[in-house]
Amino acid sequence: MLNQKLKSLLAMIFLFASWANTTPADVIQKPVQVKISTDLYQDAQLAKQKAVPIVVMFSQDGCAYCGIVREQFLKPMLRSGDYDNKALIREVKIDSFEDVRNFDGKRIPSDQLSTIYRAYLTPTVVIFDSKGRTHHRLLGISNEYYYGGELDDAIDRAYSYINRVAAKN
């Protein structure tokens, strides 16, 4: 009985995948997690090595819009693989009561870090270069339909700027 149900489920997945012009692997998405960062200094070293910006979502527990940004935008970006060599994607929980190592190497409380980067509202996504300079900030979600494009454009601009500067040096 269970075997028959499993076969039926797999048949439906394959049918849907062929109808949607995708592979079964696309239908069953691989699990990904947005890395919680407590060390922006280390993230900056990796970003410098890869010549990519750092995308940081400042979030807090119980923030429904943080979940939307994480689930509908950041995780699909990670899952796609298109951003592996384009950006580091991180999350900083501002209510974690945990110290975070800032870009200058000093440890500070996460809520103080959010104040420094004017992330008063969650979610706030800030795009940094490897020196901790802010290139773009998205406060909250003004419109879910445009958010992905705004985020992608901001990453593209930061990536282009970082690589232009790197090419000059």
C-alpha positions as a printed NumPy array, in Angstrom:
array([[  0.   ,   0.   ,   0.   ],
       [  2.733,   2.463,   1.01 ],
       [  4.805,   1.435,  -1.982],
       [  1.882,   2.187,  -4.311],
       [  1.373,   5.638,  -2.741],
       [  5.073,   6.416,  -3.137],
       [  4.973,   5.335,  -6.784],
       [  1.918,   7.534,  -7.369],
       [  3.619,  10.511,  -5.731],
       [  6.766,  10.069,  -7.824],
       [  4.681,   9.725, -10.976],
       [  2.921,  13.006, -10.162],
       [  6.261,  14.739,  -9.568],
       [  7.626,  13.509, -12.906],
       [  4.409,  14.497, -14.663],
       [  4.485,  17.977, -13.157],
       [  8.191,  18.315, -13.94 ],
       [  7.656,  17.434, -17.594],
       [  4.639,  19.754, -17.811],
       [  6.583,  22.637, -16.255],
       [  9.614,  21.951, -18.487],
       [ 11.801,  21.264, -15.45 ],
       [ 13.63 ,  18.295, -14.04 ],
       [ 12.449,  16.411, -10.955],
       [ 15.461,  17.831,  -9.106],
       [ 14.082,  21.325,  -9.725],
       [ 10.724,  20.332,  -8.256],
       [ 12.288,  18.844,  -5.113],
       [ 14.395,  21.795,  -4.005],
       [ 17.659,  21.242,  -2.208],
       [ 17.648,  22.605,   1.326],
       [ 19.764,  25.698,   1.911],
       [ 20.303,  27.97 ,   4.888],
       [ 21.258,  31.623,   5.032],
       [ 24.42 ,  31.642,   7.11 ],
       [ 24.06 ,  33.482,  10.418],
       [ 27.134,  35.653,  10.726],
       [ 28.833,  36.507,  13.981],
       [ 32.098,  37.452,  12.275],
       [ 31.826,  40.13 ,   9.586],
       [ 35.611,  40.554,   9.698],
       [ 36.086,  36.969,   8.5  ],
       [ 33.279,  37.382,   5.945],
       [ 35.059,  40.498,   4.657],
       [ 38.308,  38.574,   4.178],
       [ 36.476,  35.987,   2.082],
       [ 34.63 ,  38.698,   0.125],
       [ 37.928,  40.448,  -0.611],
       [ 39.445,  37.177,  -1.835],
       [ 36.465,  36.529,  -4.135],
       [ 36.035,  40.233,  -5.098],
       [ 32.324,  40.145,  -4.207],
       [ 30.003,  42.229,  -2.028],
       [ 28.562,  41.011,   1.279],
       [ 24.76 ,  40.978,   1.473],
       [ 23.676,  41.131,   5.125],
       [ 20.078,  40.86 ,   6.248],
       [ 19.587,  42.305,   9.723],
       [ 16.715,  40.343,  11.235],
       [ 15.062,  39.401,  14.495],
       [ 12.927,  36.554,  15.777],
       [  9.229,  36.98 ,  15.173],
       [  9.733,  39.254,  12.169],
       [  7.354,  37.947,   9.486],
       [  8.904,  40.11 ,   6.768],
       [ 12.36 ,  38.736,   7.633],
       [ 10.962,  35.292,   6.849],
       [  9.654,  36.534,   3.517],
       [ 13.05 ,  37.986,   2.53 ],
       [ 14.847,  34.839,   3.705],
       [ 12.465,  32.3  ,   2.104],
       [ 11.392,  34.09 ,  -1.085],
       [ 14.599,  35.914,  -2.003],
       [ 17.8  ,  34.931,  -0.171],
       [ 17.331,  31.149,  -0.117],
       [ 16.38 ,  30.972,  -3.813],
       [ 19.471,  33.05 ,  -4.595],
       [ 21.622,  30.547,  -2.684],
       [ 19.791,  27.557,  -4.151],
       [ 20.27 ,  28.758,  -7.735],
       [ 24.051,  28.872,  -7.481],
       [ 23.995,  32.067,  -9.572],
       [ 25.367,  34.081,  -6.661],
       [ 28.168,  31.734,  -5.564],
       [ 30.752,  33.958,  -7.252],
       [ 28.724,  37.162,  -7.115],
       [ 27.993,  37.8  ,  -3.414],
       [ 28.325,  36.464,   0.104],
       [ 24.854,  36.219,   1.641],
       [ 24.627,  36.462,   5.422],
       [ 22.157,  37.19 ,   8.202],
       [ 22.77 ,  39.001,  11.483],
       [ 20.202,  38.498,  14.223],
       [ 19.957,  41.785,  16.086],
       [ 18.147,  40.235,  19.055],
       [ 20.539,  37.331,  19.595],
       [ 22.352,  38.884,  22.592],
       [ 25.499,  37.611,  20.932],
       [ 28.524,  39.715,  20.114],
       [ 29.417,  40.113,  16.463],
       [ 32.898,  40.801,  15.197],
       [ 32.621,  43.953,  13.097],
       [ 34.555,  44.755,   9.927],
       [ 37.311,  46.378,  12.012],
       [ 37.784,  43.167,  14.024],
       [ 36.19 ,  44.465,  17.253],
       [ 33.456,  42.486,  18.982],
       [ 30.247,  44.413,  19.697],
       [ 26.687,  43.452,  20.663],
       [ 24.504,  42.643,  17.647],
       [ 21.975,  45.355,  18.519],
       [ 24.781,  47.941,  18.604],
       [ 25.957,  46.696,  15.207],
       [ 22.481,  47.252,  13.787],
       [ 22.52 ,  50.81 ,  15.144],
       [ 25.886,  51.52 ,  13.505],
       [ 24.52 ,  50.424,  10.124],
       [ 21.129,  52.121,  10.625],
       [ 19.248,  48.833,  10.547],
       [ 16.538,  50.036,  12.92 ],
       [ 13.769,  48.262,  11.033],
       [ 13.814,  44.562,  10.238],
       [ 14.424,  43.289,   7.748],
       [ 17.089,  45.678,   6.567],
       [ 19.402,  44.318,   3.891],
       [ 22.717,  46.134,   3.628],
       [ 25.24 ,  45.48 ,   0.872],
       [ 28.842,  46.035,   1.938],
       [ 32.24 ,  45.846,   0.307],
       [ 35.1  ,  44.029,   2.039],
       [ 36.09 ,  47.211,   3.922],
       [ 32.652,  47.489,   5.49 ],
       [ 31.518,  50.409,   3.354],
       [ 27.801,  50.463,   2.661],
       [ 26.888,  50.324,  -1.026],
       [ 23.141,  49.941,  -0.731],
       [ 20.426,  49.535,   1.887],
       [ 16.935,  48.068,   1.492],
       [ 14.688,  48.936,   4.432],
       [ 11.794,  46.551,   4.926],
       [  9.781,  45.41 ,   1.939],
       [  7.911,  48.168,   0.174],
       [  6.621,  45.888,  -2.586],
       [  7.209,  42.114,  -2.781],
       [  6.844,  42.14 ,  -6.567],
       [  9.722,  44.57 ,  -7.06 ],
       [ 11.909,  43.564,  -4.116],
       [ 13.802,  40.796,  -5.926],
       [ 14.682,  43.12 ,  -8.799],
       [ 15.768,  45.89 ,  -6.428],
       [ 17.956,  43.466,  -4.487],
       [ 19.481,  41.974,  -7.63 ],
       [ 20.186,  45.434,  -9.111],
       [ 21.859,  46.549,  -5.881],
       [ 24.053,  43.435,  -5.832],
       [ 24.97 ,  43.942,  -9.507],
       [ 25.964,  47.575,  -8.897],
       [ 28.084,  46.691,  -5.856],
       [ 29.699,  43.763,  -7.677],
       [ 30.543,  45.947, -10.693],
       [ 31.982,  48.696,  -8.5  ],
       [ 34.124,  46.257,  -6.484],
       [ 35.495,  44.658,  -9.637],
       [ 36.194,  48.026, -11.315],
       [ 38.186,  49.111,  -8.254],
       [ 40.02 ,  45.759,  -8.15 ],
       [ 40.923,  46.067, -11.844],
       [ 42.491,  49.482, -11.251],
       [ 44.746,  48.161,  -8.464]])
